Amino acid sequence: MPSTRGRGPCAKSSEGVASPGVAGVELASAAVRVVVGYREQGRFRVTGVGHAPVPSAALNGGYVADRRAVVAALVAAFAGAERSVRAEKVVVAIDGDDIRTYHESTTFEREDQRDAVSPGEAVKAIRLAREAAARAARDLSGDDPALRGIATAELRDDVGGFVLDGRRLGSPVGDRGQRLEVRTDIALAPLVQAGGATATLEAARRRGTATSGAYALGRLVAESGVAEAGIARLAADQTTVTVVRDGRVTGTRVFAVGREALLARHVPPDADVWARCIVATVRSLGLEQPGRWYVAGVPDELTALPKALAAAAGSERGSSVEVLPLRTSLVPRIVADATLTADDLVAAGAAALGAQAYS
């Protein structure tokens, strides 16, 4: 694929719109990951992947503690990922105990269902739905004890899809129907955390938006055809939990039990505690336990974790639960020209959001 540094490829999406190079960045304890690529006919094509380690104290729980160290890691990771295509847009994924994603739906009654939805009508519906979702998110965050009294910032909002008279659509334009539902997903984070992430990007001479890593990964899985599942990702210092139902992300949470702490203790009962934390997280979201879980980031030394999750989730659900490793083959929305592993899927999901690969 011909390209030059300094501009993205002039690839065309299924709608015929040029797609610039987009980078997804995961800022997490122990490592920074960058995935670069572009939208291509409803998929995201990865052209480069870059990794760089960071000292464990530089990033903790999604908060940037040592900006200089993280900036150096960002610069190195971008250098590895942009060897063929330079990113013109950046979306950084962060996770933490107090990051929330809210999933709202706004329904519009159309005046004449015999007329196809026009681009202008769709744009207006999206705008009104985003405004309504932002108000609902502010109200819900105000009622959250963990966020009460904490200044928060909206990371970004994303259209989660459309439903027209019961039919799920990537875009309603050109379709006919009476009731148009616009689904909107909004991520909020403590202002100090969101500001730290974007300021670190700017210090690395990049500018971009931020999103929830748990949401970016769940959205990627949902848009790849998984209708219902739970996703548990064990990071160095925390565990992210995402629930997908009816092909949509319906809940995300993070708790501060990570791989490093589990490896340091390596006590068999810890697996049961970790699994019960995941089950309790789903319960706190008011969601039913999924019948299938995908797990990522679990090293060979901690193979007891998936088994414990199957037992705990099965007991909660009242039936057997399947627990499988999260693999890149699960997400055909991502096409990689570079080596991509399951550990890179959060960054890849963030990049796909930035490229509007699901539109």
FILUMBA-154676 format. One record per residue: residue in one letter; x, y, z of N, C-alpha, C in turn. Coordinates in steps of 0.1 Angstrom, whole numbers, plus 5000, padded with zeros to 4 digits. Layout:
N
AXYZXYZXYZ...
This chain:
359
M500849885000500050005000500950125000P500850204990501750324989501250424999S502250495006501950595015503150675018T503050795024504150875027504050915042R505150935048505050995062504551135061G503751175071503251305071501851315067R501251215061499851215058499351065057G498151045060497550915060497250865046P496950735044496550685031495250745027C495050745014493750795008492850685006A492750595016491850475014490450525014K489550445008488150475008487350375016S486350435024485450345032484350305022S483450215028482250175020481450295016E481550405023480750525020481550615010G482750575007483550654997484250775004V484350775017484950885024486450855027A487350945024488750915026489050905041S489850805044490150775058491650815061P491850905070493250935073493850835083G495150835085495750745094495350785108V494950685116494450705130495350625139A495650675151496450605161495550575173G495550455178494950425191496050405201V495950465213497050455223496450405236E497050305241496650255255497750305264L497350385274498250425285497850335297A498850245300498550145311499850125318S499750085331500850055339501749955332A503049975332504049885327504349905312A503449955304503749965290502750065283V503250125272502450205263502350135250R501050125245500850055232500250155222V500750145210500250235199499950145187V498750165182498250095170497850195160V498450195148498150285137497550215125G496550285119495950225107494950315101Y493950265093492950345087491750255084R490650325083489350265080489350215065E488850095064488750035050487549945049Q486449995042485249925040484649855052G484449935062483849885074484749815084R486049815081487049745090488149845093F488949815102490149895105491349815102R492149865092493349805088494549855095V495249765102496449805110497649805102T498349915102499649925094500849925103G500649945116501849945124501449935139V502349875147502149855161503449885168G503349965179504550005187504249985201H505349935208505249915223506449985229A506250035241507450085249507150065264P508050015272507849995286507850135293V507250135305507250255314507550195328P508250275336508450235350507050215357S506950115365505650085372505050195379A505950285385505450395392505050515384A505250515371504950625362503550635359L502850515358501350515356500750425366N499750475373499150395383497650415383G496850305380495450325380494850415370G495650435359495250525349495650665351Y496350695362496850835365498350845361V498650955354500050975350500751035362A501750965367502551015379503851075374D504451025364505751065359505551095344R505251225341504951255327506151245318R507351275323508551265315508751125310A508551025319508850885315507750835306V506450875308505450835299505550905285V505951025285506151095272507251025264A508350985271509450915264508950785258A508150715266507550585261506650605249L505850715250504950745238505650775226V506750855227507550885215508150755209A508650665217509250545212508150455206A506950445212505950355207505450415194F505250545192504850605180505850575169A507150585172508150565162508050425157G507750325165507650185160506350165152A505250235155503950215149503850295136E504550405134504350485122505450475111R505950355110507050335100506450345086S505250315084504650325070503550425069V502850455079501750555079501850635091R501750765089501650855101500250885105A499950885117498650915123498351065122E497151095117496651235117495651255129K495151145134494151155145494651065156V494451095169494851005180493650995190V493450875194492450845205493250765216V493350815228494050745238493050685248A493350555251492450475260493050475274I492250505284492650495298491550425306D491950365316491050295325491350325340G490350315348490550345362489250325370D489350315383488250285391487050375389D487350505386486250605386485850645372I486350575362485850605348484550535346R483650605340482250545337481950565323T481150465317480550485304479050465306Y478350555300476850555300476350535286H475250455286474750395274473250435273E473050535265471650595264471050575250S469750575249468950555237467950665236T467850725224466850835222466050795210T464750795211463850755200463150875194F463050875181462450985173461250915165E460150985166459050945157459151025144R459250955133459451025120458051065115E458051175108456751235103456151145092D457051095083456551015072457450895070Q456950775074457850655073458050615059R457250665049457450625035458650695029D459150805035460350875030461550805037A462650795029463850735034464550845043V465250795053466050885062467150955053S467151085054468151165047469351185055P470451215049471651245057471451365067G470751465063470451575072469651535084E468651445081467751395092468651315102A469551235097470351155105471251235114V471851345108472751435115472051505126K470851545123470051615134469651525145A469251395142468951305152470151265161I471351255155472551225162472851345172R472751465167473051585175472051585187L470751565185469851575196470051455206A470351345200470651225209471851245218R472851305212474151335219473851435231E473051535228472651635238471951565249A470951485246470151415256471051315264A471951245257472751155264473751225274A474251345270475151415278474451465291R473151505290472451545302472251425311A471851315305471551195313472851145320A474051155313475251115319475651205331R475451335329475651425340474851395353D473551365350472651335361473051205368L473451105360473750975366475050985373S476051055368477351065375477151145388G476251235388475951305401475351225412D474751115408474151015417475050905421D476250905415477250795417478050835430P478050755440478750795452480250815450A480850735441482250735438482650865431L481750935424482051055417481551175423R480751165434480251275441481351365446G481251495442482251595447483551595439I483551505428484751495420484551565407A485351655403485251725390485551615379T484551605369484751505358484751575345A485251505335485251555321484751455312E483951495302483551405292484651365283L484951245282486051195273485651215258R484651145254484051155241482751075241D481951115231480751035229480750965215D480150855215480250775202478850725199V478450725187477150665183477350515184G476450455192476550315194475750235184G475050305174474250235164472850295163F472150235154470750285152469850165151V468550185155467550085154466350155147L465950105136464850165128463750065127D462650085135461549985135462049845138G462849835149463349705153464549655146R464949715135466149675127467349745131R468449675135469649735139470449775126L470949895126471649945114472950015118G473850005109475050085111474850235107S473950255098473550395094472150385089P471250475093469850465089469650535075V470650605070470450685058469950595046G468850625040468350555028467350445032D467150425045466150325050464850395053R463750315053462450375056461950315069G461250395077460650345089460050455097Q459350415108458650515116459450555129R459950465136460650495149462150475147L462850585148464350585147464950595161E465650495165466350505178467850525176V468450625183469850655182470450615195R471450525195472150485207473450555208T473650615220474850695222475550645235D476850635234477750595245478650715249I478650745262479450855266480350815278A481650845277482550815287482950935295L482950925309483351035318484450985326A485351075330486551035339486751155348P487451135359487851245368488751335360L488551465362489251565354490751555355V491251525366492651515368493251395359Q492451285358492951175350492851205335A491651255331491551285317492551395313G492651495321493651605318495051555317G495451465326496751405326497051335314A496051255309496251175296496451275284T495551365283495651455271496851545272A497251595284498451675285499651595282T499751465285500851385282500951365267L499851355260499851345246500451475240E499951585245500451715240501951735242A502451685254503851695257504651605247A504051505241504651425231504451475217R503951605216503651665204502551595196R501551555203500351495197499151555204R498051555196496751595202495751495199G494751475208493751375205492651375216T491751285214490651265224490951135232A490251125243490451005252489150935253T489250805256488050715258488350615269S487350545273487550435282488150315275G489250255280489750135274488850015274A488150005285487149895287486049905276Y485650025274484650045263485150025249A486350075246486950055233487049905230L487549825239487649685237486349615235G485349655244484049595243483349625230R483449755226482849795213483449715202L484749695202485349625191484849475190V484649415202484149275202482649275198A481849375202480449375199480349405184E481149495178480949525164481549415155S482249315161482749205153481849085153G480549105158479549005157479248925170V479848965181479548895194478348965200A477248885201476048945206475948955221E476548855228476548855243477748795248A478448865257479648815263480148905275G480948855283481648935293483148925289I483849035291485249045288485949095300A486949015305487749045317489149055312R489749165314491149185310492049225322L493049135324493949155336495049235331A495149355336496249445333497249435345A498349515344499349505354498849545368D498049645368497649695382496149705384Q495349655374493849655376493249555366T491949525369491149445360490049525354T489849515341488749585335487649475331V486449515333485249425331484349495321T483949425310483049485301481949375298V480649425297479549335294478949375281V478749285271478149305259476849225258R475749295255474449225254473749285242D473049195234472349245222473249315213G474549275212475449345203475849485206R475649515219476049655224476749645237V477649735239478249745252477249805262T476949725273475949775282476549805296G477849775299478349815312479849795312T480549875319482049865321482349905335R483349845340483849885353485349835354V486049895364487449855367487649845382F488349745386488749735400490249705401A490749755412492249755414492849635419V492749525412493449405414494049365401G495349365400496049345387497049225388R497649205376498549095374499749095384E500349215386501549225394501249185408A500149225414499749185428499449035429L498748985419498448845419499748755418L500648795409501848725408502748735420A502748845427503648865439503148775450R501848765451501248675462501248535458H500648505446500448375441499948275451V498848325458498148235467496948185461P496748045461495547985454494248055456P493848085469492548145471492348285464D493448345460493348475453492548465440A492648345433491848325421490348335424D489948275435488448285438488048425441V488948505448488648635452488448725439W489448705430489448775417488148745410A487748625409486548585402485348635408R485248635421484048695428483948845426C485148915425485149055422484449085409I484748995399484149015386482648995386V482248885393480848855394480148965401A480749025412480149125420480049255411T481049275403481049395394479849395384V479649275378478449265369477149285377R477049235389475849245397475649395400S476749465403476549605407476149695395L476349645383475849715371474449685368G473849595376472449555374472249465361L473249395358473249315345473249165349E472649085340472648945341474048885338Q474448785345475748725342475748665328P476748705320476848645306477148495307G476748425297476948285296478348245290R479048345285480348325280481248445284W482448415288483448515291484748505282Y485248615279486648615272487548685282V488748625284489748675293491048705285A491648815290492948855283493948895294G495248885291496248935300496648835311V496148705310496348615320497648535317P498748545325499948465322499748315326D500748235321500648095324500648065339E501248155347501348125362500048145368L499048205361497748235367496648175360T496848055355495747975348494647945357A494747955370493647925379492548035378L492948145373491948255372490748225363P490948185351489748155342488948035348K489547945354488747835360487947885372A488447975380487748025391486548115386L486848185375485748275369484648185364A484948075358483847985353483047935364A483647895375482947845387482047955393A482648075396481948175402480748235394A481048255381479948305372478848205370G479248075369478347965368477447955380S477947965392477147965404476248085404E476648195400475748315400474648305390R475048255378474048245367473048125369G473548025376472747905378472847805367S473847825359474147725348475547735344S476047645336477447645332477847775324V479047825326479547945319480847905312E480947945300482147915292483148035293V484448005296485448105297486548065287L486848165278487748145267488748255266P489948225261490948335259490548425248L490748555250490448655240491548645230R491248625217492148615206491848715195T492848755188492548845177491648795166S491548665165490548605155489148625159L488848675171487448705175487048835169V487948915165487549055160487949075146P487149015136487449035122487349175117R486749265126486749415122488149465121I489149405127490549445126491249355116V491849415107492749345097494149405099A495049315101496449365105497449335094D498149435089499349415081500549405089A500449425102501549415112501149315122T502149265130501949175140501049235151L499949175154498949225164498649115173T498649135186498349035196497149085204A496548995212495449025220495649145230D496949165234497249275243497149405236D497149405222497049535215495649575212L494649495216493249515211492649635217V493049675229492449795235492849915226A494149925223494650035214494050025200A493849905195493249885182491749935182G491049895193489649945195489550095195A490450155202490450305203490750365189A491650305182491850355168490650335159A489950225160488750205152487750305155L487550345168486650445172486950575165G488250615166488750735160488550745145A488650625138488550615124487050605120Q486150595129484750575127484550445118A485250345122485250215114483850145115Y483050185124481750115126480650185119S480850295113479850375107479450315094
